[in-house]
Amino acid sequence: MKLGDVVSQYVSYKQSMGMCFHTEARTLKSFCRAMGDIVLAEIDPSCVLAYLAGTGPVTRFWHRKHEILRGFYRFAMGRGYAAHSPLPRLVPKAPPAFIPYVFSREELRRLLDATTICASPRNRLAPHTCRMLILLLYGAGLRISEALRLTRAEVDLSAGLLTIRESKFYKTRYVPVGADLVHSLAAYSGQRTITHPLDPASPFFVSRCGTAVSRQTAENAFCRLRVHAGVLRRDGARYQPRLHDLRHTFAVHRLVSWYRQGADVHRLLPQLATYLGHVHIAATQRYLSFTPDLMQEASQRFERYACEPRHA
């Protein structure tokens, strides 16, 4: 049986059980393209190893691809489409977990000031668009894809509410925003409507030519801003600060703020998870990198707790 036919059957099987399985389906289609139009039983293990290895160093994506293919081959062997799995038996050690970058408030101010470099007509994004995108990602903790998919109708300025449709986990949620961010959104909306249509279904973030802003355009613009502002990683990490790190920064800064206010962080953490659109609180905990500020606030909280007199 051809590889593509078995993959189609496997994806349909998984989705019939209620799984979205979109990311896995893309990986399996990529596997089909790499192997070619071939009978499943004729796949060469060396070709599978080359697909897993890719062109760069081993990353966690190697293990993700291996996990997806392992499930696929269990399915194929269980139905007699393959006698054995061509996956390598030796699995390389997973690289250290990626540590997101948490911007300081001073770095955020430098990034916002650097948006003036977008004034050149050669830039696809106007300065006010770059500035508003940074403010929204940091102020509301949105994913970049969620921000760029917003339409005018989904930004309710009178209610201070954003409607996030079909997010990462295929859920729709409402995100309330504060008065300062609403004021900035209103100012941007006013600038935007001078040259672009008022259609409620049109994208909220638009390029100079009135089209929706793509993720690649936004990330390229942010890379230029980061370099101009001198915001760089100096901890030896593989990646420089990313646009998505604004979401991590929102979560960490919110936690630090709660500590400083003396709030019950354990009670509020599930609320933060809901606000961020996470299905499980464990996903939120991964965002909470230990920055010096966060470590200091947590240590002071524990010290106050430890020094409290015990009552008999």
Residue pairs with C-beta under 8 A, 6 or more apart in sequence:
1 39
1 40
1 81
2 37
2 38
2 39
2 40
3 31
3 32
3 35
3 37
3 38
3 39
3 40
3 43
4 32
4 37
6 40
6 72
6 75
6 76
6 81
7 28
7 29
7 31
7 32
7 72
10 28
10 72
10 75
10 76
11 21
11 24
11 25
11 28
13 75
14 21
14 24
15 21
20 170
24 68
24 71
27 64
27 65
27 68
28 68
28 69
28 72
31 51
31 65
31 69
34 47
34 50
34 51
35 43
35 47
35 48
35 51
40 76
40 81
40 82
41 81
41 82
41 83
43 86
44 86
45 86
45 87
45 88
48 69
48 86
48 87
48 88
49 88
51 65
52 62
52 65
52 66
52 69
52 88
53 62
54 61
54 62
57 95
58 92
58 95
59 95
60 94
60 95
60 97
60 98
62 92
63 91
63 94
66 87
66 91
69 87
70 85
70 87
73 82
73 85
73 86
73 87
74 85
76 82
77 83
77 84
77 85
98 239
99 235
99 237
99 289
100 242
100 244
100 245
100 248
100 287
100 289
101 233
101 237
101 239
101 240
101 241
101 242
101 245
101 248
101 249
102 245
102 248
102 249
102 252
102 253
102 289
102 291
103 111
103 138
103 231
103 241
103 245
103 246
103 249
105 253
107 229
107 231
108 134
108 138
108 249
110 229
110 230
110 231
111 134
111 225
111 226
111 229
111 231
112 131
112 134
112 135
113 229
114 225
114 226
114 228
114 229
115 127
115 128
115 130
115 131
115 134
115 225
116 127
117 123
117 127
117 224
117 225
117 228
118 125
118 126
118 127
118 129
118 130
118 221
118 225
119 126
119 127
121 208
123 208
123 221
124 207
124 208
124 209
124 213
124 217
124 221
125 133
125 207
125 208
125 213
125 217
125 218
125 221
126 208
128 187
128 188
128 191
128 192
129 188
129 192
129 205
129 206
129 207
129 213
130 221
130 222
130 225
131 188
132 184
132 185
132 188
132 205
133 147
133 205
133 213
133 218
134 222
134 225
134 246
135 181
135 184
136 142
136 147
136 181
136 185
137 144
137 147
137 243
137 246
137 247
137 250
138 246
138 249
138 250
139 177
139 178
139 180
139 181
139 184
139 250
140 162
140 175
140 177
140 181
140 250
141 247
141 250
141 251
141 254
141 275
141 276
142 162
142 164
142 175
142 247
143 167
143 168
143 244
143 247
143 277
144 215
144 218
144 219
144 243
144 244
144 247
145 168
145 215
146 164
146 167
146 277
147 205
148 203
148 205
148 212
148 213
148 214
148 215
148 218
149 165
149 203
150 162
150 164
150 203
150 204
150 205
151 200
151 201
151 202
151 203
151 204
152 189
152 198
152 199
152 200
152 201
152 202
152 203
152 204
153 163
153 200
153 201
154 162
154 163
154 164
154 165
154 204
155 162
155 185
155 189
155 204
156 162
156 163
157 182
157 185
157 186
157 189
160 176
160 177
160 178
160 179
160 182
161 174
161 175
161 176
161 177
162 174
162 175
162 176
162 177
163 172
163 174
163 175
164 172
164 173
164 174
164 175
164 277
165 172
166 172
167 173
167 277
168 277
169 277
169 278
169 279
171 277
171 279
173 274
173 277
175 275
177 185
189 204
192 204
192 206
195 210
196 202
196 206
196 210
197 210
203 211
203 212
203 213
205 212
205 213
206 212
206 213
207 213
207 217
218 243
219 242
219 243
222 242
222 243
223 240
226 232
226 240
226 241
231 241
232 240
232 241
233 239
233 240
233 241
247 276
247 287
248 287
248 289
251 272
251 276
251 284
251 287
251 288
252 287
252 288
252 289
252 291
252 294
254 272
255 265
255 269
255 272
255 288
255 294
256 291
256 293
256 294
256 297
258 265
258 268
259 265
259 294
259 297
259 298
259 300
259 301
260 297
265 301
269 281
269 284
269 285
270 281
272 284
273 280
273 281
273 283
273 284
276 283
276 284
276 287
278 284
288 294
